[in-house]
Amino acid sequence: MKVPSRSDLSTLNRLGFVALSPSRGPGLDTQINQWCTAARFKPRIVQHADDILTVHAVVAAGLGAAFLPWHGVEALGSSTRRRPLTGPASKWPVGLCWRTADTNPLLLRFVDYVFRANSK
């Protein structure tokens, strides 16, 4: 799917965007800003919320549009329309972390598997 057209983005901007408060999701805020910059788009934020469920509820009530993590959007049900974004700025790097002192052999085998699969 392609980046939404300029007219689609303009229509959504007239409605306004609901966003997760930057302090509650700084990584998401950065990712959205990077995508918008790449798309040469400045969203008109009309409301901030402290959690993704509230952002979705406001959108479902017809009070705005929102950029949300795709897996979260998929899980929120059918009360809103959704489209995935594309382009290099729509990808979010993901890492793996675990407790430093953990010696669980199952965990360590999993970590080894992930790193071997990632290096291919």
LOVEXDREN-866839 format. One record per atom (N, C-alpha, C): atom name; residue in one letter; x, y, z; residue number from 1. Coordinates in steps of 0.05 Angstrom, whole numbers. Layout:
% residues N
{CA; A; {X; Y; Z}; NUM}
...
This chain:
% residues 120
{N; M; {17; -23; 0}; 1}
{CA; M; {0; 0; 0}; 1}
{C; M; {18; 25; 0}; 1}
{N; K; {10; 44; -14}; 2}
{CA; K; {26; 69; -17}; 2}
{C; K; {20; 88; 6}; 2}
{N; V; {38; 108; 8}; 3}
{CA; V; {33; 130; 27}; 3}
{C; V; {6; 143; 19}; 3}
{N; P; {-10; 150; 39}; 4}
{CA; P; {-35; 164; 32}; 4}
{C; P; {-30; 189; 15}; 4}
{N; S; {-48; 194; -3}; 5}
{CA; S; {-45; 217; -21}; 5}
{C; S; {-45; 243; -5}; 5}
{N; R; {-35; 265; -17}; 6}
{CA; R; {-35; 291; -4}; 6}
{C; R; {-64; 299; 3}; 6}
{N; S; {-83; 293; -15}; 7}
{CA; S; {-111; 301; -10}; 7}
{C; S; {-122; 285; 14}; 7}
{N; D; {-115; 259; 16}; 8}
{CA; D; {-124; 243; 39}; 8}
{C; D; {-113; 254; 65}; 8}
{N; L; {-87; 261; 64}; 9}
{CA; L; {-74; 272; 88}; 9}
{C; L; {-86; 300; 95}; 9}
{N; S; {-92; 316; 75}; 10}
{CA; S; {-105; 342; 80}; 10}
{C; S; {-132; 339; 92}; 10}
{N; T; {-148; 319; 82}; 11}
{CA; T; {-174; 314; 93}; 11}
{C; T; {-172; 306; 123}; 11}
{N; L; {-153; 288; 129}; 12}
{CA; L; {-149; 280; 156}; 12}
{C; L; {-140; 303; 174}; 12}
{N; N; {-124; 321; 162}; 13}
{CA; N; {-114; 344; 178}; 13}
{C; N; {-137; 363; 184}; 13}
{N; R; {-156; 366; 167}; 14}
{CA; R; {-179; 383; 173}; 14}
{C; R; {-194; 371; 197}; 14}
{N; L; {-197; 345; 198}; 15}
{CA; L; {-209; 331; 221}; 15}
{C; L; {-192; 335; 246}; 15}
{N; G; {-166; 332; 242}; 16}
{CA; G; {-147; 335; 265}; 16}
{C; G; {-138; 307; 274}; 16}
{N; F; {-115; 307; 287}; 17}
{CA; F; {-103; 282; 296}; 17}
{C; F; {-103; 281; 327}; 17}
{N; V; {-107; 257; 337}; 18}
{CA; V; {-105; 251; 365}; 18}
{C; V; {-78; 236; 368}; 18}
{N; A; {-62; 244; 387}; 19}
{CA; A; {-36; 232; 390}; 19}
{C; A; {-31; 222; 418}; 19}
{N; L; {-15; 202; 420}; 20}
{CA; L; {-6; 193; 446}; 20}
{C; L; {13; 216; 457}; 20}
{N; S; {10; 223; 482}; 21}
{CA; S; {27; 244; 494}; 21}
{C; S; {56; 236; 490}; 21}
{N; P; {72; 255; 479}; 22}
{CA; P; {101; 249; 474}; 22}
{C; P; {115; 237; 499}; 22}
{N; S; {108; 247; 523}; 23}
{CA; S; {121; 237; 547}; 23}
{C; S; {113; 208; 553}; 23}
{N; R; {90; 199; 543}; 24}
{CA; R; {81; 171; 548}; 24}
{C; R; {92; 152; 527}; 24}
{N; G; {100; 162; 504}; 25}
{CA; G; {110; 145; 483}; 25}
{C; G; {130; 160; 466}; 25}
{N; P; {154; 167; 478}; 26}
{CA; P; {173; 182; 463}; 26}
{C; P; {183; 168; 437}; 26}
{N; G; {186; 142; 438}; 27}
{CA; G; {196; 127; 415}; 27}
{C; G; {175; 128; 392}; 27}
{N; L; {150; 125; 399}; 28}
{CA; L; {128; 126; 380}; 28}
{C; L; {126; 154; 368}; 28}
{N; D; {129; 174; 385}; 29}
{CA; D; {128; 202; 376}; 29}
{C; D; {150; 208; 356}; 29}
{N; T; {174; 198; 362}; 30}
{CA; T; {197; 202; 344}; 30}
{C; T; {191; 188; 317}; 30}
{N; Q; {182; 163; 319}; 31}
{CA; Q; {176; 148; 294}; 31}
{C; Q; {155; 162; 277}; 31}
{N; I; {134; 172; 289}; 32}
{CA; I; {113; 186; 274}; 32}
{C; I; {124; 211; 262}; 32}
{N; N; {140; 226; 277}; 33}
{CA; N; {152; 250; 266}; 33}
{C; N; {170; 245; 243}; 33}
{N; Q; {185; 223; 244}; 34}
{CA; Q; {203; 215; 222}; 34}
{C; Q; {186; 208; 197}; 34}
{N; W; {164; 193; 201}; 35}
{CA; W; {148; 186; 178}; 35}
{C; W; {135; 211; 166}; 35}
{N; C; {125; 229; 183}; 36}
{CA; C; {112; 253; 173}; 36}
{C; C; {132; 271; 158}; 36}
{N; T; {156; 273; 169}; 37}
{CA; T; {177; 289; 155}; 37}
{C; T; {183; 277; 128}; 37}
{N; A; {186; 251; 126}; 38}
{CA; A; {192; 237; 101}; 38}
{C; A; {169; 241; 81}; 38}
{N; A; {144; 242; 91}; 39}
{CA; A; {120; 246; 74}; 39}
{C; A; {115; 276; 69}; 39}
{N; R; {131; 293; 81}; 40}
{CA; R; {127; 323; 79}; 40}
{C; R; {99; 330; 88}; 40}
{N; F; {93; 320; 112}; 41}
{CA; F; {66; 324; 123}; 41}
{C; F; {69; 333; 152}; 41}
{N; K; {53; 353; 160}; 42}
{CA; K; {53; 362; 188}; 42}
{C; K; {25; 358; 199}; 42}
{N; P; {21; 338; 216}; 43}
{CA; P; {-5; 333; 227}; 43}
{C; P; {-14; 355; 246}; 43}
{N; R; {-40; 362; 244}; 44}
{CA; R; {-52; 382; 262}; 44}
{C; R; {-62; 366; 286}; 44}
{N; I; {-47; 366; 308}; 45}
{CA; I; {-54; 352; 332}; 45}
{C; I; {-75; 368; 347}; 45}
{N; V; {-98; 356; 352}; 46}
{CA; V; {-120; 370; 366}; 46}
{C; V; {-123; 360; 394}; 46}
{N; Q; {-112; 337; 400}; 47}
{CA; Q; {-115; 326; 427}; 47}
{C; Q; {-92; 306; 432}; 47}
{N; H; {-83; 305; 457}; 48}
{CA; H; {-64; 285; 466}; 48}
{C; H; {-78; 267; 486}; 48}
{N; A; {-70; 242; 488}; 49}
{CA; A; {-80; 223; 507}; 49}
{C; A; {-57; 208; 520}; 49}
{N; D; {-61; 197; 543}; 50}
{CA; D; {-40; 184; 558}; 50}
{C; D; {-37; 154; 552}; 50}
{N; D; {-55; 143; 536}; 51}
{CA; D; {-53; 114; 528}; 51}
{C; D; {-66; 110; 501}; 51}
{N; I; {-57; 88; 489}; 52}
{CA; I; {-66; 82; 461}; 52}
{C; I; {-95; 75; 460}; 52}
{N; L; {-106; 62; 481}; 53}
{CA; L; {-135; 56; 481}; 53}
{C; L; {-152; 81; 481}; 53}
{N; T; {-143; 102; 495}; 54}
{CA; T; {-158; 127; 495}; 54}
{C; T; {-156; 141; 467}; 54}
{N; V; {-132; 140; 456}; 55}
{CA; V; {-129; 151; 428}; 55}
{C; V; {-148; 137; 410}; 55}
{N; H; {-149; 111; 411}; 56}
{CA; H; {-167; 96; 393}; 56}
{C; H; {-196; 102; 399}; 56}
{N; A; {-204; 105; 425}; 57}
{CA; A; {-232; 111; 432}; 57}
{C; A; {-240; 138; 421}; 57}
{N; V; {-222; 158; 422}; 58}
{CA; V; {-228; 184; 411}; 58}
{C; V; {-231; 183; 381}; 58}
{N; V; {-214; 168; 368}; 59}
{CA; V; {-217; 164; 339}; 59}
{C; V; {-243; 150; 333}; 59}
{N; A; {-250; 129; 348}; 60}
{CA; A; {-275; 113; 343}; 60}
{C; A; {-299; 131; 347}; 60}
{N; A; {-297; 151; 365}; 61}
{CA; A; {-319; 170; 369}; 61}
{C; A; {-322; 191; 347}; 61}
{N; G; {-303; 190; 328}; 62}
{CA; G; {-304; 209; 306}; 62}
{C; G; {-292; 236; 311}; 62}
{N; L; {-274; 237; 331}; 63}
{CA; L; {-263; 263; 339}; 63}
{C; L; {-234; 267; 329}; 63}
{N; G; {-226; 251; 310}; 64}
{CA; G; {-199; 254; 299}; 64}
{C; G; {-189; 229; 286}; 64}
{N; A; {-165; 231; 275}; 65}
{CA; A; {-151; 208; 264}; 65}
{C; A; {-125; 204; 281}; 65}
{N; A; {-111; 182; 277}; 66}
{CA; A; {-87; 178; 293}; 66}
{C; A; {-67; 160; 278}; 66}
{N; F; {-42; 165; 284}; 67}
{CA; F; {-20; 146; 277}; 67}
{C; F; {-16; 129; 301}; 67}
{N; L; {-17; 103; 298}; 68}
{CA; L; {-13; 84; 320}; 68}
{C; L; {4; 61; 311}; 68}
{N; P; {17; 46; 329}; 69}
{CA; P; {32; 22; 322}; 69}
{C; P; {13; 2; 308}; 69}
{N; W; {21; -9; 286}; 70}
{CA; W; {4; -26; 270}; 70}
{C; W; {-8; -50; 286}; 70}
{N; H; {9; -64; 302}; 71}
{CA; H; {-2; -87; 317}; 71}
{C; H; {-23; -78; 337}; 71}
{N; G; {-19; -54; 348}; 72}
{CA; G; {-40; -44; 366}; 72}
{C; G; {-65; -37; 352}; 72}
{N; V; {-62; -26; 328}; 73}
{CA; V; {-86; -19; 312}; 73}
{C; V; {-101; -44; 304}; 73}
{N; E; {-88; -65; 296}; 74}
{CA; E; {-101; -90; 289}; 74}
{C; E; {-117; -102; 312}; 74}
{N; A; {-106; -98; 336}; 75}
{CA; A; {-119; -111; 359}; 75}
{C; A; {-143; -95; 370}; 75}
{N; L; {-147; -71; 360}; 76}
{CA; L; {-168; -53; 371}; 76}
{C; L; {-195; -58; 360}; 76}
{N; G; {-199; -76; 342}; 77}
{CA; G; {-225; -82; 332}; 77}
{C; G; {-233; -67; 307}; 77}
{N; S; {-258; -70; 300}; 78}
{CA; S; {-267; -60; 274}; 78}
{C; S; {-283; -33; 276}; 78}
{N; S; {-280; -19; 298}; 79}
{CA; S; {-295; 6; 301}; 79}
{C; S; {-281; 30; 286}; 79}
{N; T; {-258; 24; 275}; 80}
{CA; T; {-244; 45; 260}; 80}
{C; T; {-233; 33; 235}; 80}
{N; R; {-228; 49; 215}; 81}
{CA; R; {-214; 40; 190}; 81}
{C; R; {-184; 44; 195}; 81}
{N; R; {-169; 27; 182}; 82}
{CA; R; {-140; 28; 186}; 82}
{C; R; {-125; 20; 160}; 82}
{N; R; {-103; 33; 156}; 83}
{CA; R; {-86; 27; 134}; 83}
{C; R; {-57; 27; 143}; 83}
{N; P; {-41; 8; 135}; 84}
{CA; P; {-13; 9; 142}; 84}
{C; P; {2; 30; 126}; 84}
{N; L; {22; 42; 138}; 85}
{CA; L; {39; 61; 125}; 85}
{C; L; {63; 46; 113}; 85}
{N; T; {74; 57; 92}; 86}
{CA; T; {98; 45; 80}; 86}
{C; T; {120; 65; 78}; 86}
{N; G; {143; 56; 69}; 87}
{CA; G; {166; 72; 66}; 87}
{C; G; {186; 67; 87}; 87}
{N; P; {211; 76; 83}; 88}
{CA; P; {232; 70; 102}; 88}
{C; P; {226; 81; 130}; 88}
{N; A; {213; 103; 132}; 89}
{CA; A; {207; 115; 158}; 89}
{C; A; {184; 101; 173}; 89}
{N; S; {171; 81; 160}; 90}
{CA; S; {149; 67; 173}; 90}
{C; S; {159; 42; 187}; 90}
{N; K; {185; 36; 186}; 91}
{CA; K; {196; 13; 199}; 91}
{C; K; {208; 21; 226}; 91}
{N; W; {204; 5; 246}; 92}
{CA; W; {214; 12; 272}; 92}
{C; W; {234; -10; 280}; 92}
{N; P; {259; -1; 286}; 93}
{CA; P; {278; -21; 295}; 93}
{C; P; {270; -33; 322}; 93}
{N; V; {274; -59; 325}; 94}
{CA; V; {266; -73; 349}; 94}
{C; V; {290; -88; 360}; 94}
{N; G; {293; -88; 385}; 95}
{CA; G; {316; -102; 398}; 95}
{C; G; {306; -123; 417}; 95}
{N; L; {325; -138; 428}; 96}
{CA; L; {319; -159; 447}; 96}
{C; L; {334; -153; 472}; 96}
{N; C; {322; -156; 495}; 97}
{CA; C; {336; -152; 520}; 97}
{C; C; {328; -174; 540}; 97}
{N; W; {346; -180; 559}; 98}
{CA; W; {341; -200; 579}; 98}
{C; W; {358; -193; 603}; 98}
{N; R; {352; -204; 626}; 99}
{CA; R; {366; -198; 650}; 99}
{C; R; {395; -208; 648}; 99}
{N; T; {413; -191; 655}; 100}
{CA; T; {442; -197; 652}; 100}
{C; T; {450; -223; 666}; 100}
{N; A; {441; -227; 690}; 101}
{CA; A; {449; -250; 706}; 101}
{C; A; {434; -276; 700}; 101}
{N; D; {416; -275; 681}; 102}
{CA; D; {399; -299; 675}; 102}
{C; D; {415; -321; 663}; 102}
{N; T; {413; -345; 674}; 103}
{CA; T; {428; -368; 663}; 103}
{C; T; {409; -390; 654}; 103}
{N; N; {383; -383; 651}; 104}
{CA; N; {363; -402; 642}; 104}
{C; N; {372; -413; 614}; 104}
{N; P; {376; -439; 612}; 105}
{CA; P; {386; -450; 586}; 105}
{C; P; {366; -445; 563}; 105}
{N; L; {340; -447; 569}; 106}
{CA; L; {320; -442; 548}; 106}
{C; L; {322; -413; 538}; 106}
{N; L; {324; -394; 556}; 107}
{CA; L; {327; -366; 548}; 107}
{C; L; {352; -362; 531}; 107}
{N; L; {374; -373; 541}; 108}
{CA; L; {400; -370; 527}; 108}
{C; L; {399; -383; 499}; 108}
{N; R; {386; -405; 496}; 109}
{CA; R; {383; -418; 469}; 109}
{C; R; {366; -400; 451}; 109}
{N; F; {345; -388; 463}; 110}
{CA; F; {328; -371; 447}; 110}
{C; F; {344; -346; 437}; 110}
{N; V; {359; -334; 455}; 111}
{CA; V; {375; -311; 448}; 111}
{C; V; {395; -318; 426}; 111}
{N; D; {408; -341; 429}; 112}
{CA; D; {427; -350; 409}; 112}
{C; D; {413; -354; 382}; 112}
{N; Y; {389; -367; 383}; 113}
{CA; Y; {374; -371; 358}; 113}
{C; Y; {367; -344; 345}; 113}
{N; V; {357; -325; 360}; 114}
{CA; V; {350; -299; 349}; 114}
{C; V; {374; -286; 336}; 114}
{N; F; {397; -286; 349}; 115}
{CA; F; {421; -273; 338}; 115}
{C; F; {431; -288; 313}; 115}
{N; R; {430; -314; 313}; 116}
{CA; R; {438; -329; 289}; 116}
{C; R; {419; -323; 266}; 116}
{N; A; {394; -323; 271}; 117}
{CA; A; {374; -317; 250}; 117}
{C; A; {377; -289; 240}; 117}
{N; N; {383; -270; 257}; 118}
{CA; N; {386; -242; 250}; 118}
{C; N; {412; -237; 233}; 118}
{N; S; {432; -254; 237}; 119}
{CA; S; {457; -249; 223}; 119}
{C; S; {457; -260; 195}; 119}
{N; K; {436; -274; 187}; 120}
{CA; K; {435; -286; 160}; 120}
{C; K; {428; -265; 139}; 120}
